[in-house]
């Protein structure tokens, strides 16, 4: 279930749209309200949030890969110790 913090209701077509969108994907209506300064601030906040989530995901993926490599290395070391 989506939280209301993560969606907008488009004023153009009335559909719910993920708050990551700047424009409604169905009708093209701008989802940014307020004057120009507020709109720019909103856009930059959304971009910063997207960058932060992307960075967090990449770090998590890298940690998973590092953990897998560490397991493989442990296996190789154990195998080498058994053969010597």
C-alpha positions, 0 to 999 in steps of 0.5 A: 500500500502506498503512503500518501507522502509518496504520491500526488493526485494529478490536478489534470486527470485525477490519477495518483502519481508517484511523488518522484514524478515532476509531470503526470505520465498520463496527461503531462500536467506539472505536479509542482505547485507554488511560485518559481522559487518554490518550484525550483526548490522542490525540484532540487529536493526531489533530485537530491532525494533520488540521488541519495536513494541511488547512492544508498542502493549502490552502496548496499549492492557493493556491500553485498558483492563485497560479502560474497567476495569475502566468502569466496576468498575464505573458501579459497584460503581453506581449500589452499590450506587443505591441499598443502 
